[in-house]
Amino acid sequence: MRQELRSKIIAVCDKKIASKGDNVGVSFYAFFANKNDDPELLMEAATWWIQIHKLDHFVKALKIKQMLVDGL
């Protein structure tokens, strides 16, 4: 996953955790606007989330952040 996307996901997770607490869940759609303005980046996130890691639709933001920090 490119660093731009990795940084964006971590920032969104941090914001969600700060506003809603440690138990907040996110889906990969949380990292994008409601319009498909960057389909390649969206597919990169979807591939990482669904195909590579086989994550459920909603996952705790803390887990996603930790996975990215760990380089997964």
C-alpha positions as CSV (number, residue, x, y, z in Angstrom):
1,M,0.0,0.0,0.0
2,R,1.4,3.4,-0.9
3,Q,2.4,5.7,1.9
4,E,-0.1,8.4,0.9
5,L,-3.0,5.9,1.6
6,R,-1.4,4.5,4.7
7,S,-1.0,8.0,6.2
8,K,-4.6,8.9,5.2
9,I,-6.0,5.8,6.9
10,I,-4.0,6.3,10.1
11,A,-5.2,10.0,10.3
12,V,-8.8,9.0,9.8
13,C,-8.5,6.3,12.4
14,D,-7.0,8.8,14.9
15,K,-9.8,11.3,14.3
16,K,-12.5,8.6,14.7
17,I,-10.9,7.3,17.9
18,A,-10.5,10.8,19.3
19,S,-14.2,11.7,18.7
20,K,-15.9,8.3,19.3
21,G,-13.6,6.3,21.6
22,D,-11.5,3.1,21.4
23,N,-14.4,0.9,20.3
24,V,-15.3,2.8,17.1
25,G,-15.4,0.7,14.0
26,V,-14.5,1.7,10.4
27,S,-14.9,0.3,7.0
28,F,-12.6,1.1,4.1
29,Y,-15.2,3.5,2.7
30,A,-14.5,5.8,5.7
31,F,-11.3,6.9,4.1
32,F,-12.9,8.3,1.0
33,A,-15.5,11.0,0.1
34,N,-18.9,10.0,-1.0
35,K,-17.9,10.4,-4.6
36,N,-15.6,8.1,-6.5
37,D,-12.9,10.8,-7.3
38,D,-9.9,8.4,-7.1
39,P,-11.0,4.9,-8.2
40,E,-7.4,3.5,-8.1
41,L,-6.8,4.6,-4.5
42,L,-10.2,3.2,-3.5
43,M,-9.4,-0.2,-5.2
44,E,-6.0,-0.2,-3.5
45,A,-7.7,0.1,-0.1
46,A,-10.4,-2.4,-1.0
47,T,-7.8,-4.9,-2.1
48,W,-5.8,-4.5,1.1
49,W,-8.9,-4.7,3.3
50,I,-10.9,-7.5,1.5
51,Q,-8.5,-9.6,-0.6
52,I,-5.3,-9.5,1.4
53,H,-6.5,-9.3,5.0
54,K,-10.0,-10.7,4.6
55,L,-11.4,-8.2,7.1
56,D,-15.1,-7.9,7.9
57,H,-17.0,-4.8,6.7
58,F,-16.5,-3.0,10.0
59,V,-13.3,-3.4,12.0
60,K,-12.1,-1.5,15.1
61,A,-10.2,1.6,14.1
62,L,-7.5,0.7,16.7
63,K,-6.9,-2.6,14.9
64,I,-6.6,-1.0,11.5
65,K,-4.2,1.6,12.7
66,Q,-2.1,-1.0,14.5
67,M,-1.9,-3.1,11.3
68,L,-0.7,-0.2,9.3
69,V,1.8,0.9,12.0
70,D,3.1,-2.7,12.0
71,G,3.6,-2.6,8.2
72,L,0.9,-5.0,7.3
